Amino acid sequence: MENILYKSTRDSQKIVTASQAILKGLSDDGGLFVPVKLPKLDRSIKELSGMGYKEIAYEVMKLFFSDFTQEELKNCIDNAYDSKFDTEEIVPIASADGAFYLELYHGATIAFKDMALSILPHLMTTAAKKNNIKNEIVILTATSGDTGKAALAGFADVKGTRIIVYYPKGGVSFIQERQMVTQKGDNTMVVGIKGNFDDCQTGVKNIFGDKELAKELDAKGFQFSSANSINIGRLVPQVVYYVYAYAKLVARGELKEGEKMNVVVPTGNFGNILAAYFAKNMGIPIAKLICASNENKVLFDFFETGIYDRNREFMLTNSPSMDILISSNLERLIYMIAGEDSQKDVSLMQQLNKEGRYEITPDMKEKLADFVGGYATQEETCRTIKEMFDKTGYVLDTHTAVASKVYSDYVNKTKDTTKTVIASTASPFKFTTSVMEAIEGKKSDEPDFELVDRLSRISGMKVPKAIEEIRTAPTRHDHIYEKENMVDAVREFLALS
């Protein structure tokens, strides 16, 4: 099997192993790690269609993480995809109103981030041993709502690690915030930031780029890494479920082997849809990659015009995990469509940093032909939830509803009848207030947990364990910082000064 190495999007000469890329998270030059070449699947669709989720996970991850032994990788997979998930399938595929919904929310924190963040701590601690790392690994993560809790749950009390999660105070749902601030674990810290998600993400990148701080940390026995989707150890496990979706639909007779499918992904930071693009390039017959945005439609505008422009009003919506104007993972795609020209990538990222915008060349735009952008307003999102529930009894969360609406618009416009998988990224119970408002057509003054119980009654769905656990859990984290002072949280947590 070929040994897959990784390079930085901003310096093609910087080559590292998979385990080194996972440990570092972000390259020293600020770039993101990409495979020197994307591997091809070495199992047929027929073989994959007879496998379970864990087996498919191994077949995909072994190609990317080629410096892990079979035993190491299978151990990571077994530890990740276990009883934390409330279904043996790990990822059920539901059929509703002419599309297949890939339910990625059956893990410990009821959002798709569990799919990658259940395995990342095991990949990271294994990688540390492989590279003789003696320092304690300090995970820094910015979250728009879901990554934070999933990362906290993954790393809580994992020996040799600590984790600090930054989230925008007032910019996440009630349930999302409760999940984070009640998190147990002596090695965890949760910090509310007076700002939006982009402020949190930029602050984390700045802390990573502080060379003096890195030296100070090293002297005290610490080193940084990331659990955001900029970490290749986050991205690769997401490739798995697109391979799995195709294999399972073939096994069920919904697709013929070789028949193409479309994929619709509600998109914020661009990691989830990029994983589908990787799956396509590995050999999965994916036709269109439909990128669904909310009213922060920076990606929709990019696919329409070739111009990425974050100079616009930041909208707080009812799909908060997509309230993002700087889609960090897009840099990986930019690098690939620029012919892996790291200088071109650096130039565009510098423009984004200085001017808040950049424009790709016509040649680069041609290479985006498989991508389609769409967006839904808050009103359209609510209407989609209600219409789907009234018509089928199936309940969508606000993010999946954005994708569902964008898919409906796409079909109406193109008449494309290709079978389609929609990434269902969160349980409706994670956004109960918005979901119930959509279904009932009015706002409610009832406490969130009463709305949870009512949603359970009208839908027939059991309240997830993740929600039951936080009903009476005490608040353990009440740190609030200005966005300019995010590094102070690191200093406080690690007792640096």
N, C-alpha and C positions, 0 to 999 in steps of 0.2 A: 504494500500500500504506500502511496506517495506521501512524503513528509511535507505537510502544508505549513509554510512559514508566513509571517505577517509583516507588513510594512506600514509606515505612517502615510496618511494622505498628503502630508506636507513635506515629506522627505523620503523618497523611494529608496534611498540608500540605507535607511534605518530598518534593519531586519531583525525580528525577534521570533522566538518560538511561540506556540499557542499559549503555553502556561505562563510565559513572561508577559504576553499581551494581556492575559486575564488579570495578572497581578498588578500591572501598571494602570490598567483602565484607560488612561489617556497618555498619548505619547508626550515625551518631554518638550516637543516643539509645538504642542497644542493640537496636533493632528489626531485623527482617529485611526485605529488599526484596521486594516483590510487584508484579506488573504492575498498573497503574492499571485495566486491563481485560484479561481473558484473550482472546487472539486466537482466531479460528476458522480451521480449515484452509481454504485456498483452492484445494486440489486435491482432486479426487474420489478415492474409494477405488480406483476402476478405474485412474486415472492413477498413483496411488501404487503399486499392485500390480505395475506394470511397471518400477519403479525399483529400483536397488541401494541399499545402505545409505547411501553418501555422498550420493546424490541426495535421498533422503528426509531425511537430516540437514539438508541445505540448505533444503528446503521447510519444515521445522519451525522451524529456528533463525532463518531470515530474518524470521519473524513476530514473534519475541521480541526479536531483536537488530537492530532496524530502523534504528539509526544506523550500522551497519556497511555498507559498500558490498558489492555482489555479489562483486567481486574479493577484497576483504578476507576476507569470510566463507568463500568457496570455498577460499581459500588456507589458512585455519585448518583447515578440514575435510580438505583434501588432506594437510596436514602431520600431522594426528592419526591418520587411519584409513588407515595405509599398511602396510608390511612388518613393523611392530611386532606386528601381529596374525598369528597362525599359520594363519589361514584367510581365503581371499579373500572369503567371505561376511561377514566381521567378526563376525556374530552368527548362528551356526547354530541351528536349532530342531529338537530331537530329540523323538521320540515314545516314551513309555515308560509302560506300565501305565495307559493311559486318559487321560493328560494330555500337554500339550506343554511341553517344558522349553526355555526361552529361555536359551541358553548365553552368558552375559555375561562369560565368563572367558578369552577367547582372546587377550587383550592381553599386554603386556610383563610384568605382575606377576600374572597369572592370577587376577584377581578383577574383579568388576563395576565397581570404582572406575576401572579403566582407560578405560571408555567415556566418562567425563566428564573425567578428569584427563589424558588424552592431548591434549585440545583446550584445556583451561583456560589453560595457559601461552601458547598462541598467541593466544587471545582477550584475555588480560591484556596482553601486550606490544603487541598492536594497539591496545587501548584506551588504553594509556599514550601511544602516539604521537598518537592522535586528540585526546587531552586535554592535549597538550604537557607531559607529566609529565617532569621532569628528575631527580627523586629515584630512587634505587634502591628497588625494591619488595621488602619483606621479608615473605615468606609465613610466617604462623604457623599451625600445624595440630596439632590433637589427634587421635589415632587410637586406635581400638579394635583395630587390627591391619592393615586393608587400605588405608585412605586414605593412611596414612603412606608406604608403599612406592610406591604409585601416584603420589602427589604428588612424592616425591623423584625418581622416574624421569622424571616430566614436566618438572620444573623444573631438573634437574641441568645445570649449565653453560649455562643460558639467560641470555644477556647482559641485564644490568640487573635481575636478580632474585637474591635469596637465600632460602633456605628453612630453617626450624627445625621439626622434627617432635617432638612429645612423645607418648610412649606409656607405658602402665602396666607397669612392670617386673614380670615374673611374670604378667602378665595377657594375654599373646598367645601364639600357638603358636610352637614352635621355628622352623619355617620362616618365619613372619612376622617374628620378631625377626632371624633371619639375613639376610633380605632387606633389612631396614632398616640394620642395623649394618655391613653390607658395602658400603653405597651409595657410589659414586664421586661426584666433583664437588666442586670447591673452594668452591662456594657452598652446600653442604649441611651441616646439623648435625642429629644425632639424639640425643634426650635421654630416658633412662629416668626415670620419676617413681615415687617411693615412694608409691603410691596407686592408685586405680582410674581407669577412663576418665572418669567424671564429674568427678573431681578435675582431670584434664588439661584437659577441656573448660571447666570453670569457670575454671581458671587462665588459659587463653587469652583467655576473654571479659573477665576482669579486666584483663589486659594491654592489650587493645584499648580498654578504657574508661578507661585512665590518661592523662588529658589532659596532664599534665606530661611524661610520658614521650614522648608524641606530639610535643610542642614540641621536646624534646631531640633526638629523632630527626630532625625536619625541619631543625633547625640543622646536623645532621651529614650531611644529604643522603639520608635514608631515610624511607620511609613504610610502614605495615603494610597488608597485605591478607590474606585468608583463602582457603585451598583446601578448607576443610570444606564440607559440603553446605549450610551456611548461605549460601554464595556463590551467587547466581543463575546465575553462569557454570558452576556444577557441576550445578545442578538442571535447567536447560533441556536440556543434552545427554542427560539421562536420559529426558526425555519422548520423545525420538526413537525409542528402541528399543521402546516400546509401540505407537507408530504403525507402525513397521516390522513388528512381530510380527503385527499385524492384517492389514496389507497382504500380507505373505508367506503367511499362512494362506489368505487369499482367492485369491492367485495359485496356490496349491497345490491349491485346491478343497476344503480342509478346512473352510472357512467360506463361506457365501453372503454376498454383499455386503449389509450391513445387519444380518446375524445377530449377536447379542450374544455376547461371550465374558466369562468371569470371569478375574480376575487374582489370583494368590496371590504375596505378597512376604514373604520373611523380613525382619523389620523391627527396627531398633535406633534409629537417629537420625531415622527417618521420611521421609528425603528420597526414597528409591527408590519408596515407595508413593505419596507425594505427587505424584511425576512421573506416575504412572499416573492419578491423579485429574485432573491437568492435561490429560492426553491425552483422558480421558473428556469433560472440559468443552470441549475443542477440537473434538469431534465424532466421536471414535472410539467405536464401540458397545460400551462396557464395561458389564457389568451389576454384578456384585459385586466389591468391592475387599477381598480377604481378607488381613487383617493377621496374620502368623504371628510369634509371640513364643516365646522360650525361657522358662526358669523365672524370669527377670527380667521378669515378665509385667505390667509397669506399663501397657502399651498395651492388652492384653487386658482388664484391669480397667477401664480408661478407657472402652472401647467398650461394656462391659457395664453400667457404672454411671453414666457421665458425670462420674466423679470421677478426677482425675489425682493420684496420691499416690505420691511417691517415698520416703516414710518407711517403708522396709522394708529387710530384709537384702539386701545386694548379693551376688549369686551368681556365682561363677566357674564357667563351664560349658564344655562341649566345642564350643560355638558362640560363641567369644569376641567376634566382631565385633558380636554382639547383646547383649553384657553391658553394658547401658546403662539407667540409670534416669531420665535427663533427655533426652528426645527433642526436640532443639532445633527441628527442622523442623515439629513439631506446631504451633508458634506461628503459622505461615502458615495452616494449616487453621483454627485457632481464630479468627484474624482474619477469615477468609472467612465462617465460619458465624455470627460475631457481627455480620454485616451490614456488615463493614468499619468497625466502630466501634473506632477506635484507643484510646479511653479505656477501653473494656471490656477490650481486650487488655492494656493497661498494668496495669489493676487485677488481672487474673488472673495475669499474670507476676510482679507484686509479691507476690501471695499465695504463689506457687510459691517465690519467693526467700526469703520470710520464714518461711512455715509449712511449706513442702515439699509443698503440695497446693492444689488449687482444684477447684471444682465448676462445670460449665457449666449454663446454664438449660435447662429442658425444650424450649424453642423451638430452641436450638442443637443439642440432642441429636437432635431430629427431622431435622435437616439431615445427620445422619451415617447415614441409613438405608441408604446404599449400601455402608457399611463393615461388615465382619464380623470379629470378633476370634477368635483361637484360639491355643493354646500347646501345646508339647510338652516333656516332661521329657527329661533326658539319656538315661534308659533307653529311652524311646520313640524318641528320635532314633537311637540305636544300632540298635534293632530295625528301624526303617524302612530304614536303610542296608543291613542284612543281607537283609531280605526283598526289597528291590528288586534287589539283586545276584543273589540266588539265583533269583529269578523271571525276570529279564530280562537279566542281565549288565550292566545300566547302573549306574554308580557315582555315588552322590550324595556331595557333601561334607556336613559336619555342618549347615550353615546351610540348604542346599537341602532336606536331610532334614527339618528342622523344618517347612518349608513343605509338603513332601509329606505329612507326618503330619497337619498341620492341615487340608490339603485333604481327605484321606481321612475325617477326623472330620466335616468339613462336609458331605460327600456322604452319609455314613451318617445324619447327623442330618436333613438337609433333603430328600434324594432329588433334589437339583438336578442335572439332566443337561446343563446348559449347558457347552459346550466351554470348556476352561480352560487358561490359560497360567501356568506356574509360573516365576518368576524364579530361574534357577540362578546363584547369585551368586559362586561360587568353584570352582576346580578341586579335586577331591578330593586332589590332590597337595599342596595347601597345608595340609591338616590330616591328613596321612598317618597319624600315630600313632593318632588317634581313629578314622579310617576303617578302618584295619586291625584295630584292637581290636574294632570293631563287626562286621566281616566274619568274623573268626576266633573271636570270642567270648571272647577273653582278652587281657590286657595282655602286651606284649612288652618284654623288656629290650634288644632289638636297637637299635643306633643308628638315628636317624631316616632317614638316607640308605639304609640297608639295607632299611628298610621301604618306602621309595620304590621301590626296585628290585623288591621283591617285589610291590607293588601293580601295577607295570607288567606284571610277568609274568602275574599271575593275571587281569588285566583286558584285556590286549592293548593298553592305551593307552601311547603313547610318553611318556617322561618329558619334561615341558615344559622348554624352554630356560631359563626363569626359575629352575628348580630346579637344572639342571646348572651354571648360572653361579655359584651360591653354595656348591657342594660344597667348593671349595678356596679361595674368596675370603677375603682377610684381613679381620679386624675393623678398621674405620676409625673407629668411633664407640663410645666407652665412657663417655659422660657419664651420671652418675646424680645427680639432685637431689631434695631434699625438695619436696613439693608447694607448700609455702609460699614456696619460693625460685625458682620457675620464671622470674621476670623476670631473675634473675642469668644465666641462659643467654643471654638476649638481649644483655645488657651485655657478656658475655664474647665472644660471636660477632661483635658489631659494634664491639668495642673502644671502648665508650662511656665506660668509666671504669676 
